[in-house]
Amino acid sequence: MKAQATQLLKFLQTSLQLNIPIYQRTYSWEIKECQQLWDDIIRAGKSDKIEVHFIGSVVYIMSNESATSPLLIIDGQQRLTTISILLEALARELENYSEEKIPKGFSSSQIRGKYLTNPYPDDPSEKYKLILTQTDKDTWLSLLKNQDFPHNKSLKISTNFDFFTQKIRGINNNLYQLCKGLKKLMVVDIALDRKSDNPQLIFESMNSTGRELSQADLIRNFILMGLEPEQQTSLYENYWRRMELEFGQEAYSSYFDSFMRYYLTVKLGELPKKTDVYVTFKKLINSKIIDSNIINKTVEDLYRFSKYYCAIALGRETDKDLKSAFRDLRELKVDVCYPLLLELYADYQNKILSKNELLEATRLIESYVFRRAICSIPTNSLNKTFANFHKFLKKDRYLESIKARFLTLPSYRRFPNNEEFKRELKIRDLYNFRNRSYWLRRLENHNKKELVVVDEYTIEHIMPQNKKLSDEWQKALGENWQAIQAKWLHTLGNLTLTAYNSEYSDRPFPEKRELTIEVDGGTAKEIGFKYSPLSLNQGLGQIKEWTEEEIIKRAETLSNKALVVWSSPKLGQDILDVYQQKDQSNDNYSIDDHPHLLSGNIKKLFQEFRNQVLALDPCIAEEFLKLYVAYKAETNFVDVVPQAKRLRLSLNMKFPEISDPKGLCKDVTNLGRWGNGDVEVGLENLEQLPYVIGLVRQSFEKQMSSSDDEI
C-alpha cells in the first residue's frame, strides 16, 4: 500500500480513467452533502489562512501493471463523482463568460480536457475519465455529452447537477473563490498492490460490514489533522489522550459520541441528530475564525466538559451526595437531560451554583422524569425541553428560575402535580414497570444512612399472583376476590420487598405476617412481615387480614411518602407570576381586524374551526396577526388566512410529509404565501371540517413528536 496527500485536481488530471466497480453502491449523495462540500470549497477559497482542505481518501487498485492504466476505485467514489458533477456544471457556465473573466486554468475546454475527459485517447473507451456503475453510467455520459438524459435517469446525478448549476450562477461573476477553493482540495491518494489485494475482499471489508468511523474519530481527525506536528502532539497528549483515559477504553467508544452530542447542545442550544454530530461540530468551529488559538481553546473546553460528563453519566463524581443523585438519574435512562446537567455542573465548578443547589436541581430533574413516566406522558418532547432549558435560567436566581421553568412548562411538557402523580402511582402496574428496582430502592432508602441493597431482595406480592387463590385468601378478600386480585395485584399497595419469597409462597396473610422457620441446629428464625427491618414492610405486622381496604390504605401511605421522595418544585404565586411567559405580540390585533370573520357563513365556519383546533391540546395558543390567525404550540402549526368565501390554511409541514387521501392539499413551496409551511388547504364548509381537522392534527403532532433517534 502506498499513501500520499495529493491535490484532487491533479489526481483527476493524471489519472487516465477511474472505474467504479459494479459491486459498489450507486451514487447516493443528497443535496445536504453537496451543500456541505460547496460551503467547504467556498470557505477555503475565501481564506488565505486555509492552504489546503482535505475531503477524504481515494483508495484504488491499478487495473494492470501500466502506470497509465485505469484505476479501480474501492473507496471515494461519492466524492469523485460529486466533484466531477460540479466541474461539468462549472464548465457549462463558463461557456457564457468572456475570456478575461475566466479564472486562469479554468476555461471550459481546460476543465473538460484536464479533469473530465482524455482529449486524445488511444481507445474510444478511454475518452471519459470517470466511469460509473451501470445504473449511473448512462446518465453521467449523457451529461458529459450534453444529451438528453435516458428515460430511467439517475435522479441524484441530475438533481445535484442542477444544484451546482444554481450555486455557480448565484455567485454572479465572481468565480475566483470557487476555482481557488477547488485548487485547495486535497485527498489521501491510497494505491493498493494488485498482487496482494483482492478488490472484492477489500470492498467487502470496507463497505459491507457497515462499520464506519465514529463521530469521535472524525472530530479528532478534523481537529488534529491540519495542525503542525508539534501542536498535534501537544493537544493530543495534554487533552485528547486524557479525555480517552477519563472515559476509559470501553466507555470512550460507547459514550464519547453521546457526550459530543450533548456538548454541542450546550453550545448551540439544539440537540443534533446522532448522525449529524461531526457535521454540527464543524459548523461550530467554522463559525469562528479558525486559528491555532481557537483550536486550543475548543479542545481545552471539550476536555473540561468531558470531565463533567464522566462525573454525571459514568459515575466518576467524588461527592457522595451528588454521586448518589446522578446514579438515580442514570437509572431512569433519560440521557437527554444531560445538556442541562452539563451546564449546571459547569456553573457548579465555576462557583456560580452551590452544591446544595445543584443537588436539589438534579433531584427535581429526577422527579420530573419519573413523575411523567408514572403518569404515562410520552417522552417525545423531553429532548426539546432540556435542550432549550438554558434560555429560561436566571443565574442570579439560579434555583428559583429552574423551579419556575418546571412549573410553567405547557401541558404536554408539564411537571405532573401532586394530585395527578399520587392518583396514577396508586393504580399503575408497577411490577411490570421498566424501572421497578429503581422506585423500590428509592422508596426503601429515602432518608436512610444505612442503605438497603435492593438487589439482594426480591419483589413480593402480598396478595399472591396465583390465579387459583387458596380458600383462606378467597375468604379474606370476599366474594369479589377475582376482581380485586385483577385490579390491585401489581399495584403499589400490594408490592413489597423480601428475602424470603420462596418461604412466603402463597401462604395466607396471617402466616406471612408471623412466619418462623428453623435454621441450623433447630433454631427458630422469625422471617414474617412482623419482624422485617425494611421500611416498606412497616405496619404490616399490625394488620389482621389483607383485604382490598388494606391494599388501598397502604397505597395511600406509600404514595404520600412518594410525594416527598419525588418532590415537586415550590414557589410562591407572586414569584411565579414574574416568570409567567406573556406573549404581547398580538396586543395590537384581534378578530375585529379580520372583517371576513365577523359575519356570515365564514364567521360560523371559523368559530367551529377554532374550537376544534384549540381542543386538540390545552397548550395550543391562538394569536391574531395583521394578515392571518396563528395557532401554535412550539411554534405555528397552522395559520388561517380569512377570505371572503373560505379559510385558507397553511400547515407547517413539508408537502411530502402530509397524508392527504382526498388530494385537497396544495404544494406552495417557495410561493411566498402568508403563513408558515409548504402545505395549503382551503376550508369552505362545515362538511369539510372533520377531514381538514385531521390534516391540522398531523401538523400539530409532527411538531410535538420526535423520533427515538433524536431522543
N, C-alpha and C positions, 0 to 999 in steps of 0.2 A: 504494500500500500504506500502511495506517495500523496502527501497533502501539502498544499501551499495556498497562501492568500493570493487571489487574482482579481483584477478588475473584471466585473461582469461583462462589460462591452468587449474587452479584449478576449475573454473566453469565447464569446459568441463569434468574434471575428476570426479567431484562429482555428475554430472547430469547423471541420468540413460539414459534418452532419450530426445532429443529435436525435437519436431514435428512442422513442418511448416504447418499451416492450409491451406486448399485447396483454401480459398479466398485470400490468399496472392499472390502477383505477383511472377512470376518465377525469378530465379536467373538472374541478369542483369548486374553485374559488368563488365566493359570493362578493357582492358589492362591498360588504363590510371589510373584507381582506384587501380588496382593491383600493378602498379609501385609505386604509392604514398605510399601504405601500406608497400611494400618492403623497400622503402627508409626510412620510419619511423622506421621500425624494425631494420634495419642495423645501423641507426644513434643512436638509443637507445642502441644497443649492443656495439657500439664503445665507447660511452662516459660514464665514471664513474659518471659524474655530473648529468646524467639523471637517476633518480632512478626508475621512472615509466613513462609509456606513455599511456594515455587514448585514446581509439579508439571509444568511444561512449557508448551507453547504450544497454542493453538487457532486454526487457520487456516480461514477460511471466506470464501465469496462470497455476497453478497446475491442472493436469487432474483429480485428485481426492484428497482425504484428506491425502494420504500417503506421507511421506516426501521423499520417493524414487520413486515416480510416475513420468511418463513422463511430460515434460513441454511443454505447448502450446505457441510457440513463436509469440508474437504480433509485436515486433519491434526488429531489429538487425539481421535478417536472412542473409542479404548480407554479413555482417562482419563475422558471424559464418561460413557461407558456404565457404567464401574465405580462412579463416584461416584453415579450415578443408582440403581444397584442397591443401594448402601449406604443411600441416602436412603429407598428404599422399605422396606428391612428395618428401618430406624430408625422410620419412620412406623408400621409394623405393631406394633412392640414398644411404642411409646408409647401405643397404644390401651389398654394394660393399666395405665397409670400414672394416679394421681390428679393433678389439676391442679397442686397445689402442688409435686409432684416433677418436673414437666416444665420443662426449661430454657426461659427466655424466648425466644419466637420459634420454638420447635421442636415445637409440638404437631403431631399427625398431620395435622390439616387445614391447618395453616400450611405444613408441608413439602410436602404434595401440591399445595396451591394456589399456592405460590410457585415450586417447583423441578421438579415433575413434570408438572403439568397446567395448562391455562388454564381457570379455572373458568367463564368466560362467553365462550366462543369465538363469533365471528360465523359460523363454518362448523364443523360437527361434525368435519371432518377436521383441524381445528386444536386439538382438545382436548388432545392429548398433546404435550409439549414435545420429546421425543426420539423420532425415527422412525428405526428401524434398517433395515438391508438386509433383503431378503425372507426370507433364511434365519433371521434372528433376530427379525424383526418380530412374528410371531405369538406367540412365547414371551414377548417383552417386554410386549406388550399384555395377554396373559393374566395376567402377573404383576401389572401395574398394576390390572387389573380384579378381581384375586383370584379368578380362574377356574382350572380345571384346565388344566395345560399340554397343548398339542397332542401328538399321537402322536409326531411327529418333532421333539421339543423341542430347543432349544439347550442342550446339556449344560453349556457354560461358564456361561451365564446362571443356570441352575438351581443348579449346584454353587456358584457364587460367592455367590448369594443365601443359600444355606444356610450358607456360611462366615461371612458377615457377620452373619446372624441369631445364630449361636452366639457370635460375638465380642461382640456387643452384650449378649447375656444373660450373658456371662462377666464383664462389669464391674459386674454386680449393679445396684444402684440409683443408681450414680454415672455419669450420662451427661453431666455438665457438661464433663468433659475432652474427650470426643468432640465435643460440639457446639462447644466453644471452638476445638478444632483445626480443625473444618470451616470455621469462620468465617475462619481464618487462611490457608486455601488460596488461592493466587494463580496465575493463568495469564497468559501473554502473549497478549493478545487481538489477533490479526492479521487485519484486514479487507482483502480484496483488491478491486481495482477491476474490476467485471464487464466494463466496456467494453474493457479492455486485457488481461484474463486469461481464458484458456480453461480451464475446470475440468478437462477431460480431460487437457490438456497439463500442467497443474500437478500433477495426480495422478501422471502418468507420471514426471515429473521428480523428485517427492519420494519415491515409493514403489517404482517398478518398476525403478529402477537397482540396487536392493539396497545402495546406499551409505548408511551411517548415520554418525552422529557417532562418532569414535573414542573409546576409553576415556580417552585423554589429554584430549580436548576436554571430555568430560563431567566429568572430575575438575577440570580447570582452572576450568570454569564453576561447579562446586559450591563450590570454594574461594573464588573471587573475587566471585561474584555478590552475596552477602549483605553484603559489606563496604562501608564508606564509600568514596567515590571516592578520597580521599587515600591510604587504606590499600591499596586496589586497585592504584593506580599504583605505590606503593612496593614491594609484594610482586612485582608483575609485572616491574618494571624491575630489581630487585635480585636476584631469584631465578628466576622462571619464564622470563623472557626469556634469562637467562644459561644456563639449562638447555637451551633451544631452540638457542642458539648452540653450546653444548658438544657436543650431539648432531650439529648440522649439519642443514640443511634436509631432506635426503633421509632421513637416519638417524632424525631425530625422528619422522617419520611412520611409519617402518618398525619402529623399535625401542622407542619410548617405552612403548607398551602392554606389551611384554615386560618392560621394566625395572620398571614398576609392579607387575607380577605377582610378580616376584622380590623386590622391596622389601617387598611385603605378606607374602610368605613369611617373610622375615627377622623381621618384626614380629609375625606371628601364628603362625608355626610350621606353616603348612599352605599348600600350593600351590593357589591358587584357579584355577578354570577360566578360560580366556581370555575367555569371555563374561561372567564374574562379577567382573571386576577393579573396575569402578566401584562396584558394589553392595558389594563387600568393603571398598573404601576408605571408603565411607560408614559402614559398621559400625565400622571402626577409629576414625573421627572421632567418631561418635555415642556411642561407648563412654566418651567423656570429656566433661567439662563444656565445652560449646562457647563459647569467647570469643575475642577477637582475639588473646590471647596464645597460646592453643593453636594457632590457625591459623598464626600467625607461626612457632612452633616446628616445626610439621609441615612447612611449606614450606621452612624452613631445612634440616631433616633430609632432605627429599626432594632438595634441591639438592646437599647433601653426598654422599648415596648415588648420585646421578646421575653425579657425577664419578668415583666408584669404578667404576660400571658401564661408563662410557665407557673407562676405563683397561683394564678386563678384556675387554669384549666388542667394543669398537670400535677397539682398537689405539692408544689415547691415552696409554698408560703411557710414561713417560720413562726409567725404569731399564732398561738394556739386557737384563739377565738376566731380569727379570720380564716384560718385553715379549715376549721370545722364548718363555717358558713359557706366557704367555697365548695367544700366536699358535698354538702347538702344540695347546693345548687347544681353541681355537676350530675348528681344522681337523677335529676329531673330531665337531663338530656335536651335542654333547650339552649344550644350554643349561641343562638342569635342575640342573646342578651350580652355577649362578650364585648361588643363595641362600647356599650355604655359602661360596663365594668372596667374596661381598659382606661377609659377617660377618668373615671372616678379613682382608680388606683394610681394613675399618673398624678392626679391632684393630691392624693394622699401622700405620695412620695415627695411631692413638692411643698408639703405642709399647708396646702390650701384647704384640705379636708382632713378632719381629725380621724383617728382610728375608730372611735365610737360612732361617728357619723357614717363612715364607710361601712361599718358592721351593720348599722341599722338600715342603711340603704340596700345592702346586699340581702338582708332578711326581707325587706319589702319586695325586692325583685322576686325572691323565692316565693313569697306569699302570693304575689300577683300571678305567677306561672301556675302554682299549684291550685289556687282557687279557680282559675279559669279551666284547668283540666277537670276538676271535680264537677264544675258546672257545665261541662261538655261544650265549651265555647271553642270554635275552630281556631287552630293555631296560625292560620294563613295571613294574619295581619301582624304577627309578632315581629317579623323582620323589619317592617317599616316603623313600627312603634319604637323599637330600640335604636334603629339607625338614625331616627330623627329626634330622639330624646334630648340630645345635647342642645338643640335650638331653644329649649324651654328652661335651661338651667340658669339660675341667677347665683353666681358664685360668691357673692357677698352674703347670700342667704341660701346656702347650698342645699341643706337637707330640707328646708322648708319648700324650696322650689321643686325638689324631687317629689315630695308628698303631694304638692299642688298639681303637678303634672299627672300623677296617677289618679287623683280624684277628679280631674277634669277631662279624662280621656272619653271620647264618644262611645256610644253604646256597644258597637261591635269590638271595641278595644277595651272595654270597661274593666275596672278593678271590681270584681264582684263584692257587693256589700255583705255585711254580716248575716243579714236575713237570708239572702239568696244562697250564700255559701253553706250556712248551717242547714238550711232546708235540703239542699242537694246532698250534703255529706251524710245525712241520716238515712237516705233512701238509696244511695248509689251502691252498685255492686262493687265493693272494694276488694273482694277476694280475687277477682279477675282483672283488677286494675293493674296497669303495667308497672306502676311504682309502689306496689304493695309493701315491699320490705321497707321502703323509704318512709311511708306515712306511719307504719307501726313503730319504726325506730324513733321517729321524731316525737310521736305521742308518748312513748315509753320513757324517753331520756330527757324530756323537757325539764330544765332547771335541776338536773342531777349532776353531781360532781363525779360520782362513780357510775360510768356509763355501762349500760347493758349491751352486750354484743348480740344483736338480734339474730344474726346468722346462726347462732348456736341454739336457737329455739325454732319451733315450727308453729304454724298457724293452727289454732284450734277453733273449730265450730262448736260453740257451747251447745246449741241445738244441733244434733248430728246431720250430716249430709245424706245419710241412708234414707232412700225413699220409702223403705218399709220400716218405719219407726216402731219401736217396741211398744207394748201395751202401756207401760209406765209413761212413756213420752206422750203417747196419744191422749192418755187421761189428763196429763199435766197441761197440755196445750188446748184440750177441749175438742168438741166435735168438728170444728173447722181447722183441725191440725194441718191438713194438707195445704190449705190456702195460706195459713200462717207460715209454714215452712217455705213455701214457694216465694212468699213476699219478703221475708226477713232473713233467709238463710245466709246470704253472702254480704249482709249489711253491717254497718259499724257496730250496732248494739249486740250482735251475735258473734263477733270475732274477737279473739284474744291470742295471747302467746302462751306456749307451754313447752317444757322439756319432756313432757310425758304424754305425748299424743297417742301413742300405741296403748299405753296403760288406760287412758281415758276411754278410748274407743267409742262405742255407742252407749255407754253406761247412762243410766238415769242421772239427772242433775244432782240429787242428794248424794249419790255415790261419788260423782266427780268432785263435789264440794268437800267431802270428808275422807277421800281415798287415802289409804295407808297400805304400803307394800312391805314385804320382807326383803331385806338385803343380807349381806354377808353375816353369817352366824345367827341368822334368825332375827336380827334386829329390825324393829319396825321403823319405817321411814314415812313421814307424813308428806304426801305429794298433792293433796287435793287443793282446790282453789282457795280454800280457807287458810292454807299455810303458804301460799305463794308470795314471794318477795316482790313480784313485779307490780308496778303501779297500775298497769292495765287491768289487773285482777283485784284491785282494791274494791271492797264492798260485796264481792261475790260470795264471801263466806257468811254473810248475814242474810242471804236470800234463801227462802224455804223451797220454792219451786220456780223453774224457769218457764215463764209464760210470755205471751205477747206483750202484756203490760210491762213486764220487767225488761224485755228487749228494748221497748220504746223509751223507758226511763233511763236505761244505761246509755242509749244513743244520745239522749238529751245531755247527760252528764259529760260524755266524751266530746260531743260537738261544742259544748261550752268551753272545754279545755282547748279544743282546736282553734277557737277564736283567739286564744292567747298565743298558741304556738305559731299560727299563721295569721298574724295580726294585720289589720288594715291601717292605712295612714290616717292620722287625725289632725285636723286643722280647724281653727275657729272659722265660722262663716264669714266674719269680717275680713280675715286674712285671705280666705279662699276667693272672695269677691274680687280682690285685687288681681288675681291670676286668671279669672274667667276671661276667655277669649271672646271679644265682641267685635264682630265684623261691621265696621262703619262704612264700608264701601258703597252700600246701597241706600244710604240715607237720603240721597237726592232723587231717587226714583221709586215709584210704586206702581201698582196696577193702573192707577189713573193716567200714567204716561203711555199706556198702550190702549188707545181707543177701541181697537178691534175686540178687546177682551171685556168691554163694558156693557155690551148689549147683544141681543140676538142669539142665534144658534152657537156662534163661536164662544160666547160667554159661558153657555151651559157646557159646551164641549171641554173648554179649558178647566172649568171648575171640577168636572169629573176626572179629567186627566190628572190635575194636580193632587186631588185626593188620593188617587191610586198610587201615584209616584211617591208621595210622602208616606204612604202606608207601607212601602217596601221595607223601611227600616227607620227607627227613631232618630238615627244620626243624620238623616238627609236634611239639608238646608235649602231653602228657596231664596233666590236673590233676583230682584228686578233691576235690570240694567237698561240703558237707554234704548237699545235696539232688540233685545231679547230677554227672556227669563231663563235663569240658570238654576239647575238642580245639581247639588254637589254633595259628595261625601269626602273622599280625599281631595278631589278637585271636581270640576264639572264632568258629569257623566251623560247628561242630556241637556240640551239647550232648546228653547222654544222661541221661534220667530213668529209672532202673530201676523196673520194675513187676513184679508177680507173674507175669504171663503174656506180657509183651512189653517191648521197649525203646521208650520214647517219645523220638523225636529232634526237636530244634529246630534248623532250618537257618537260619543268619544271612543271610537274603535277604528281599527284598520278595516277596510272593506272586506278583505278575505276572511276576517275573523267572525263576521256576523252569520248566523244561521237564519236564513230567510226563505223558507219553502215557498211562500207565495210570491216572492220576487218583487216586493214593494219597495225595497231599498235601492238607493241610487249611489253610485260611487262619485263622490265630489272631491276626490284627492286633488289638491293643488288648484282648486277652482276659486279659492278666495271667498268662501261663503262666511256669513256671520255665524258664530258658534264654533264649537270645538269638535274635531273628529272628521273622519273621512266618509261617514255614512249618513245619508239624508233620507228621511221618510216623511211623507205627508199624512196628516190625520184630518179627515174631512167629516167624519160622522161617528156616532157612538157605536155603530156596528163594528167598526174597525178597531175600537179601543182595546178589547181583550188581546188581540193579536199584537197590536203596537206596544202595549204594556209588556208583553213577552219579549219584544225586541229591546225595550228600555231596560228590562231586568238583566238581559245579557250584558249590557254596557255597565250596569251597576255592579254585577257580580264579578265581571272581569277586573274592575278597579279594586274590588275588595279582596280578590283572590291572588295567590301567588303559588308557584309550583314548589314541590318538595325540594327541587334543586336549589331554588332561591332561599329556602329556609335553611 
